[in-house]
């Protein structure tokens, strides 16, 4: 299965990519793949943290605050 699409890099990114291919002795595709994998991993962590924060925001009352004023 061949999935492809076009995208553009500005001159600065192209120059940096070329420099890192020499420094790391890796081809550009490998560097871009690794960079995207790291980006997706970081974004997934951010989303999970945000979901946890949103969930905690709904339950931020402590026991006494929750039951304050309730007659049983």
C-alpha positions as CSV (number, residue, x, y, z in Angstrom):
1,X,0.0,0.0,0.0
2,X,1.5,3.3,-1.1
3,X,0.3,6.3,0.8
4,X,1.7,9.6,-0.3
5,X,0.9,13.3,-0.3
6,X,2.7,16.5,-1.0
7,X,4.0,19.0,1.5
8,X,6.5,21.9,1.4
9,X,9.4,22.7,3.7
10,X,10.8,26.2,3.9
11,X,14.4,26.8,3.0
12,X,15.6,26.8,6.6
13,X,14.1,23.4,7.3
14,X,15.5,21.9,4.1
15,X,19.0,23.2,5.0
16,X,18.7,21.8,8.6
17,X,17.4,18.5,7.3
18,X,20.4,18.2,4.9
19,X,22.8,19.1,7.7
20,X,21.4,16.5,10.0
21,X,21.5,13.8,7.3
22,X,25.3,14.4,7.2
23,X,25.7,14.7,11.0
24,X,23.5,11.6,11.9
25,X,24.4,9.6,8.8
26,X,20.7,9.0,8.2
27,X,18.6,9.6,5.1
28,X,16.0,12.4,5.1
29,X,13.1,10.0,5.1
30,X,14.3,8.3,8.3
31,X,14.8,11.6,10.0
32,X,11.3,12.9,9.0
33,X,9.7,9.6,10.0
34,X,11.3,9.7,13.4
35,X,10.4,13.3,13.9
36,X,6.7,12.7,13.0
37,X,6.6,9.6,15.3
38,X,8.0,11.8,18.2
39,X,5.5,14.6,17.3
40,X,2.6,12.2,17.4
41,X,3.7,10.6,20.7
42,X,4.1,14.1,22.3
43,X,0.6,15.2,21.0
44,X,-0.9,12.0,22.3
45,X,0.5,12.7,25.8
46,X,-0.8,16.2,25.7
47,X,-4.3,15.0,24.7
48,X,-4.3,12.4,27.5
49,X,-3.2,15.0,30.0
50,X,-5.8,17.4,28.8
51,X,-8.5,14.7,29.1
52,X,-7.3,13.9,32.6
53,X,-7.4,17.6,33.6
54,X,-10.9,17.9,32.1
55,X,-12.1,14.9,34.0
56,X,-10.5,16.2,37.2
57,X,-12.1,19.6,36.7
58,X,-15.5,17.9,36.9
59,X,-14.7,16.4,40.3
60,X,-12.5,19.0,42.0
61,X,-14.6,19.1,45.2
62,X,-13.3,17.4,48.3
63,X,-15.6,15.3,50.5
64,X,-16.6,18.0,52.8
65,X,-17.3,20.5,50.0
66,X,-19.4,17.9,48.2
67,X,-21.6,17.1,51.2
68,X,-21.8,20.6,52.7
69,X,-25.4,21.6,53.3
70,X,-26.8,18.1,52.6
71,X,-29.2,16.9,55.2
72,X,-29.6,13.1,55.6
